[in-house]
Amino acid sequence: MILSFIIFLVMFVGGIWVMGISFEVAGLEALLFCAGLALVCLSMAWIMRADRSGATRRSNNWDGGPATN
């Protein structure tokens, strides 16, 4: 769990940093901004699915039936 948090933190802060420097680099602004945004989104997905009891896992689906896992 600690390793997952470290990976999340590096990706999240790195994504924010890449979005921040995108305005300083001439010619690659949109590409760097989109890459930083993708890193932030991937880091959020990483931390939500990191553990067996992750935020997006459920034992039952929305209609109360068994999960399809």
Backbone as XML, in Angstrom:
<?xml version="1.0"?>
<chain id="A" units="angstrom">
  <residue number="1" name="MET">
    <atom name="N" x="0.824" y="-1.193" z="0.000"/>
    <atom name="CA" x="0.000" y="0.000" z="0.000"/>
    <atom name="C" x="0.867" y="1.255" z="0.000"/>
  </residue>
  <residue number="2" name="ILE">
    <atom name="N" x="1.965" y="1.220" z="0.710"/>
    <atom name="CA" x="2.863" y="2.378" z="0.742"/>
    <atom name="C" x="3.464" y="2.620" z="-0.644"/>
  </residue>
  <residue number="3" name="LEU">
    <atom name="N" x="3.856" y="1.546" z="-1.321"/>
    <atom name="CA" x="4.412" y="1.683" z="-2.667"/>
    <atom name="C" x="3.386" y="2.279" z="-3.621"/>
  </residue>
  <residue number="4" name="SER">
    <atom name="N" x="2.135" y="1.864" z="-3.511"/>
    <atom name="CA" x="1.077" y="2.421" z="-4.359"/>
    <atom name="C" x="0.905" y="3.913" z="-4.096"/>
  </residue>
  <residue number="5" name="PHE">
    <atom name="N" x="0.977" y="4.305" z="-2.820"/>
    <atom name="CA" x="0.841" y="5.721" z="-2.506"/>
    <atom name="C" x="2.012" y="6.530" z="-3.053"/>
  </residue>
  <residue number="6" name="ILE">
    <atom name="N" x="3.214" y="5.988" z="-2.988"/>
    <atom name="CA" x="4.381" y="6.687" z="-3.515"/>
    <atom name="C" x="4.261" y="6.855" z="-5.026"/>
  </residue>
  <residue number="7" name="ILE">
    <atom name="N" x="3.828" y="5.797" z="-5.711"/>
    <atom name="CA" x="3.630" y="5.892" z="-7.163"/>
    <atom name="C" x="2.568" y="6.936" z="-7.481"/>
  </residue>
  <residue number="8" name="PHE">
    <atom name="N" x="1.457" y="6.913" z="-6.726"/>
    <atom name="CA" x="0.406" y="7.905" z="-6.912"/>
    <atom name="C" x="0.935" y="9.316" z="-6.734"/>
  </residue>
  <residue number="9" name="LEU">
    <atom name="N" x="1.675" y="9.531" z="-5.654"/>
    <atom name="CA" x="2.166" y="10.868" z="-5.348"/>
    <atom name="C" x="3.121" y="11.383" z="-6.420"/>
  </residue>
  <residue number="10" name="VAL">
    <atom name="N" x="4.017" y="10.527" z="-6.889"/>
    <atom name="CA" x="4.960" y="10.928" z="-7.944"/>
    <atom name="C" x="4.211" y="11.268" z="-9.228"/>
  </residue>
  <residue number="11" name="MET">
    <atom name="N" x="3.237" y="10.432" z="-9.605"/>
    <atom name="CA" x="2.479" y="10.704" z="-10.826"/>
    <atom name="C" x="1.623" y="11.962" z="-10.693"/>
  </residue>
  <residue number="12" name="PHE">
    <atom name="N" x="1.000" y="12.147" z="-9.538"/>
    <atom name="CA" x="0.124" y="13.303" z="-9.342"/>
    <atom name="C" x="0.903" y="14.609" z="-9.348"/>
  </residue>
  <residue number="13" name="VAL">
    <atom name="N" x="1.947" y="14.669" z="-8.536"/>
    <atom name="CA" x="2.755" y="15.898" z="-8.486"/>
    <atom name="C" x="3.478" y="16.122" z="-9.809"/>
  </residue>
  <residue number="14" name="GLY">
    <atom name="N" x="3.949" y="15.046" z="-10.429"/>
    <atom name="CA" x="4.590" y="15.168" z="-11.735"/>
    <atom name="C" x="3.642" y="15.685" z="-12.790"/>
  </residue>
  <residue number="15" name="GLY">
    <atom name="N" x="2.396" y="15.233" z="-12.763"/>
    <atom name="CA" x="1.409" y="15.728" z="-13.722"/>
    <atom name="C" x="1.120" y="17.203" z="-13.546"/>
  </residue>
  <residue number="16" name="ILE">
    <atom name="N" x="0.999" y="17.631" z="-12.298"/>
    <atom name="CA" x="0.781" y="19.057" z="-12.035"/>
    <atom name="C" x="1.995" y="19.865" z="-12.477"/>
  </residue>
  <residue number="17" name="TRP">
    <atom name="N" x="3.185" y="19.330" z="-12.235"/>
    <atom name="CA" x="4.405" y="20.024" z="-12.649"/>
    <atom name="C" x="4.479" y="20.134" z="-14.170"/>
  </residue>
  <residue number="18" name="VAL">
    <atom name="N" x="4.160" y="19.051" z="-14.879"/>
    <atom name="CA" x="4.193" y="19.083" z="-16.350"/>
    <atom name="C" x="3.168" y="20.076" z="-16.886"/>
  </residue>
  <residue number="19" name="MET">
    <atom name="N" x="1.978" y="20.120" z="-16.280"/>
    <atom name="CA" x="0.994" y="21.121" z="-16.713"/>
    <atom name="C" x="1.509" y="22.532" z="-16.451"/>
  </residue>
  <residue number="20" name="GLY">
    <atom name="N" x="2.224" y="22.714" z="-15.370"/>
    <atom name="CA" x="2.748" y="24.037" z="-15.046"/>
    <atom name="C" x="3.830" y="24.507" z="-15.992"/>
  </residue>
  <residue number="21" name="ILE">
    <atom name="N" x="4.735" y="23.610" z="-16.394"/>
    <atom name="CA" x="5.810" y="24.031" z="-17.294"/>
    <atom name="C" x="5.355" y="24.083" z="-18.749"/>
  </residue>
  <residue number="22" name="SER">
    <atom name="N" x="4.161" y="23.581" z="-19.032"/>
    <atom name="CA" x="3.707" y="23.581" z="-20.423"/>
    <atom name="C" x="3.572" y="24.996" z="-20.974"/>
  </residue>
  <residue number="23" name="PHE">
    <atom name="N" x="3.346" y="25.968" z="-20.129"/>
    <atom name="CA" x="3.190" y="27.337" z="-20.592"/>
    <atom name="C" x="4.529" y="28.009" z="-20.857"/>
  </residue>
  <residue number="24" name="GLU">
    <atom name="N" x="5.631" y="27.400" z="-20.444"/>
    <atom name="CA" x="6.955" y="27.962" z="-20.645"/>
    <atom name="C" x="7.634" y="27.434" z="-21.906"/>
  </residue>
  <residue number="25" name="VAL">
    <atom name="N" x="7.184" y="26.294" z="-22.411"/>
    <atom name="CA" x="7.830" y="25.635" z="-23.543"/>
    <atom name="C" x="7.131" y="26.065" z="-24.825"/>
  </residue>
  <residue number="26" name="ALA">
    <atom name="N" x="7.888" y="26.648" z="-25.734"/>
    <atom name="CA" x="7.312" y="27.135" z="-26.986"/>
    <atom name="C" x="7.110" y="25.982" z="-27.960"/>
  </residue>
  <residue number="27" name="GLY">
    <atom name="N" x="5.924" y="25.898" z="-28.525"/>
    <atom name="CA" x="5.631" y="24.922" z="-29.555"/>
    <atom name="C" x="5.042" y="23.618" z="-29.060"/>
  </residue>
  <residue number="28" name="LEU">
    <atom name="N" x="5.177" y="23.310" z="-27.781"/>
    <atom name="CA" x="4.673" y="22.043" z="-27.251"/>
    <atom name="C" x="3.656" y="22.252" z="-26.124"/>
  </residue>
  <residue number="29" name="GLU">
    <atom name="N" x="3.048" y="23.425" z="-26.089"/>
    <atom name="CA" x="2.169" y="23.744" z="-24.969"/>
    <atom name="C" x="1.021" y="22.756" z="-24.838"/>
  </residue>
  <residue number="30" name="ALA">
    <atom name="N" x="0.309" y="22.529" z="-25.918"/>
    <atom name="CA" x="-0.871" y="21.657" z="-25.860"/>
    <atom name="C" x="-0.481" y="20.219" z="-25.550"/>
  </residue>
  <residue number="31" name="LEU">
    <atom name="N" x="0.586" y="19.738" z="-26.145"/>
    <atom name="CA" x="1.024" y="18.362" z="-25.915"/>
    <atom name="C" x="1.434" y="18.147" z="-24.460"/>
  </residue>
  <residue number="32" name="LEU">
    <atom name="N" x="2.204" y="19.061" z="-23.910"/>
    <atom name="CA" x="2.632" y="18.928" z="-22.516"/>
    <atom name="C" x="1.464" y="19.077" z="-21.548"/>
  </residue>
  <residue number="33" name="PHE">
    <atom name="N" x="0.557" y="19.984" z="-21.846"/>
    <atom name="CA" x="-0.600" y="20.154" z="-20.972"/>
    <atom name="C" x="-1.454" y="18.888" z="-20.961"/>
  </residue>
  <residue number="34" name="CYS">
    <atom name="N" x="-1.689" y="18.304" z="-22.138"/>
    <atom name="CA" x="-2.473" y="17.068" z="-22.218"/>
    <atom name="C" x="-1.742" y="15.906" z="-21.539"/>
  </residue>
  <residue number="35" name="ALA">
    <atom name="N" x="-0.421" y="15.862" z="-21.658"/>
    <atom name="CA" x="0.349" y="14.812" z="-20.989"/>
    <atom name="C" x="0.251" y="14.965" z="-19.471"/>
  </residue>
  <residue number="36" name="GLY">
    <atom name="N" x="0.329" y="16.183" z="-18.972"/>
    <atom name="CA" x="0.183" y="16.422" z="-17.538"/>
    <atom name="C" x="-1.207" y="16.075" z="-17.047"/>
  </residue>
  <residue number="37" name="LEU">
    <atom name="N" x="-2.211" y="16.419" z="-17.828"/>
    <atom name="CA" x="-3.582" y="16.081" z="-17.469"/>
    <atom name="C" x="-3.784" y="14.568" z="-17.445"/>
  </residue>
  <residue number="38" name="ALA">
    <atom name="N" x="-3.193" y="13.882" z="-18.416"/>
    <atom name="CA" x="-3.281" y="12.420" z="-18.447"/>
    <atom name="C" x="-2.582" y="11.799" z="-17.230"/>
  </residue>
  <residue number="39" name="LEU">
    <atom name="N" x="-1.441" y="12.359" z="-16.838"/>
    <atom name="CA" x="-0.753" y="11.853" z="-15.653"/>
    <atom name="C" x="-1.586" y="12.019" z="-14.386"/>
  </residue>
  <residue number="40" name="VAL">
    <atom name="N" x="-2.228" y="13.152" z="-14.255"/>
    <atom name="CA" x="-3.075" y="13.377" z="-13.082"/>
    <atom name="C" x="-4.238" y="12.395" z="-13.086"/>
  </residue>
  <residue number="41" name="CYS">
    <atom name="N" x="-4.866" y="12.202" z="-14.239"/>
    <atom name="CA" x="-5.992" y="11.264" z="-14.327"/>
    <atom name="C" x="-5.543" y="9.832" z="-14.053"/>
  </residue>
  <residue number="42" name="LEU">
    <atom name="N" x="-4.411" y="9.440" z="-14.597"/>
    <atom name="CA" x="-3.897" y="8.093" z="-14.356"/>
    <atom name="C" x="-3.528" y="7.886" z="-12.891"/>
  </residue>
  <residue number="43" name="SER">
    <atom name="N" x="-3.002" y="8.910" z="-12.265"/>
    <atom name="CA" x="-2.655" y="8.770" z="-10.847"/>
    <atom name="C" x="-3.904" y="8.587" z="-9.990"/>
  </residue>
  <residue number="44" name="MET">
    <atom name="N" x="-4.980" y="9.299" z="-10.326"/>
    <atom name="CA" x="-6.222" y="9.116" z="-9.582"/>
    <atom name="C" x="-6.790" y="7.724" z="-9.808"/>
  </residue>
  <residue number="45" name="ALA">
    <atom name="N" x="-6.715" y="7.229" z="-11.037"/>
    <atom name="CA" x="-7.184" y="5.873" z="-11.322"/>
    <atom name="C" x="-6.317" y="4.850" z="-10.596"/>
  </residue>
  <residue number="46" name="TRP">
    <atom name="N" x="-5.025" y="5.087" z="-10.521"/>
    <atom name="CA" x="-4.101" y="4.174" z="-9.843"/>
    <atom name="C" x="-4.463" y="4.031" z="-8.366"/>
  </residue>
  <residue number="47" name="ILE">
    <atom name="N" x="-4.680" y="5.143" z="-7.692"/>
    <atom name="CA" x="-4.916" y="5.078" z="-6.255"/>
    <atom name="C" x="-6.302" y="4.514" z="-5.957"/>
  </residue>
  <residue number="48" name="MET">
    <atom name="N" x="-7.274" y="4.707" z="-6.847"/>
    <atom name="CA" x="-8.600" y="4.150" z="-6.598"/>
    <atom name="C" x="-8.630" y="2.640" z="-6.792"/>
  </residue>
  <residue number="49" name="ARG">
    <atom name="N" x="-7.770" y="2.107" z="-7.655"/>
    <atom name="CA" x="-7.750" y="0.672" z="-7.911"/>
    <atom name="C" x="-6.572" y="-0.033" z="-7.252"/>
  </residue>
  <residue number="50" name="ALA">
    <atom name="N" x="-5.845" y="0.645" z="-6.377"/>
    <atom name="CA" x="-4.590" y="0.122" z="-5.848"/>
    <atom name="C" x="-4.746" y="-1.128" z="-4.996"/>
  </residue>
  <residue number="51" name="ASP">
    <atom name="N" x="-5.738" y="-1.198" z="-4.170"/>
    <atom name="CA" x="-5.847" y="-2.284" z="-3.204"/>
    <atom name="C" x="-7.038" y="-3.175" z="-3.552"/>
  </residue>
  <residue number="52" name="ARG">
    <atom name="N" x="-7.123" y="-4.319" z="-2.899"/>
    <atom name="CA" x="-8.266" y="-5.208" z="-3.128"/>
    <atom name="C" x="-9.572" y="-4.549" z="-2.733"/>
  </residue>
  <residue number="53" name="SER">
    <atom name="N" x="-9.526" y="-3.697" z="-1.752"/>
    <atom name="CA" x="-10.736" y="-2.986" z="-1.323"/>
    <atom name="C" x="-10.739" y="-1.573" z="-1.883"/>
  </residue>
  <residue number="54" name="GLY">
    <atom name="N" x="-10.322" y="-1.417" z="-3.135"/>
    <atom name="CA" x="-10.255" y="-0.103" z="-3.763"/>
    <atom name="C" x="-11.619" y="0.562" z="-3.856"/>
  </residue>
  <residue number="55" name="ALA">
    <atom name="N" x="-11.615" y="1.844" z="-4.115"/>
    <atom name="CA" x="-12.844" y="2.620" z="-4.113"/>
    <atom name="C" x="-13.794" y="2.221" z="-5.233"/>
  </residue>
  <residue number="56" name="THR">
    <atom name="N" x="-13.299" y="1.640" z="-6.304"/>
    <atom name="CA" x="-14.170" y="1.317" z="-7.425"/>
    <atom name="C" x="-14.591" y="-0.142" z="-7.449"/>
  </residue>
  <residue number="57" name="ARG">
    <atom name="N" x="-14.206" y="-0.920" z="-6.460"/>
    <atom name="CA" x="-14.602" y="-2.330" z="-6.416"/>
    <atom name="C" x="-15.796" y="-2.508" z="-5.481"/>
  </residue>
  <residue number="58" name="ARG">
    <atom name="N" x="-16.734" y="-3.316" z="-5.919"/>
    <atom name="CA" x="-17.926" y="-3.576" z="-5.114"/>
    <atom name="C" x="-18.213" y="-5.064" z="-5.125"/>
  </residue>
  <residue number="59" name="SER">
    <atom name="N" x="-18.780" y="-5.548" z="-4.045"/>
    <atom name="CA" x="-19.147" y="-6.958" z="-4.011"/>
    <atom name="C" x="-20.438" y="-7.191" z="-4.779"/>
  </residue>
  <residue number="60" name="ASN">
    <atom name="N" x="-21.280" y="-6.178" z="-4.864"/>
    <atom name="CA" x="-22.527" y="-6.270" z="-5.627"/>
    <atom name="C" x="-22.550" y="-5.165" z="-6.672"/>
  </residue>
  <residue number="61" name="ASN">
    <atom name="N" x="-23.234" y="-5.429" z="-7.778"/>
    <atom name="CA" x="-23.363" y="-4.372" z="-8.769"/>
    <atom name="C" x="-24.533" y="-3.480" z="-8.395"/>
  </residue>
  <residue number="62" name="TRP">
    <atom name="N" x="-24.909" y="-2.535" z="-9.260"/>
    <atom name="CA" x="-25.878" y="-1.517" z="-8.910"/>
    <atom name="C" x="-27.274" y="-2.079" z="-8.656"/>
  </residue>
  <residue number="63" name="ASP">
    <atom name="N" x="-27.636" y="-3.169" z="-9.320"/>
    <atom name="CA" x="-28.992" y="-3.700" z="-9.122"/>
    <atom name="C" x="-29.063" y="-4.710" z="-7.972"/>
  </residue>
  <residue number="64" name="GLY">
    <atom name="N" x="-27.990" y="-4.875" z="-7.216"/>
    <atom name="CA" x="-28.000" y="-5.744" z="-6.063"/>
    <atom name="C" x="-27.648" y="-7.195" z="-6.379"/>
  </residue>
  <residue number="65" name="GLY">
    <atom name="N" x="-27.416" y="-7.502" z="-7.640"/>
    <atom name="CA" x="-27.065" y="-8.851" z="-8.033"/>
    <atom name="C" x="-25.586" y="-9.117" z="-7.805"/>
  </residue>
  <residue number="66" name="PRO">
    <atom name="N" x="-25.148" y="-10.328" z="-8.086"/>
    <atom name="CA" x="-23.733" y="-10.665" z="-7.891"/>
    <atom name="C" x="-22.826" y="-9.920" z="-8.879"/>
  </residue>
  <residue number="67" name="ALA">
    <atom name="N" x="-21.619" y="-9.671" z="-8.446"/>
    <atom name="CA" x="-20.653" y="-8.990" z="-9.303"/>
    <atom name="C" x="-20.223" y="-9.914" z="-10.442"/>
  </residue>
  <residue number="68" name="THR">
    <atom name="N" x="-19.736" y="-9.335" z="-11.530"/>
    <atom name="CA" x="-19.336" y="-10.123" z="-12.694"/>
    <atom name="C" x="-17.854" y="-10.427" z="-12.694"/>
  </residue>
  <residue number="69" name="ASN">
    <atom name="N" x="-17.142" y="-10.139" z="-11.605"/>
    <atom name="CA" x="-15.698" y="-10.350" z="-11.561"/>
    <atom name="C" x="-15.397" y="-11.801" z="-11.633"/>
  </residue>
</chain>
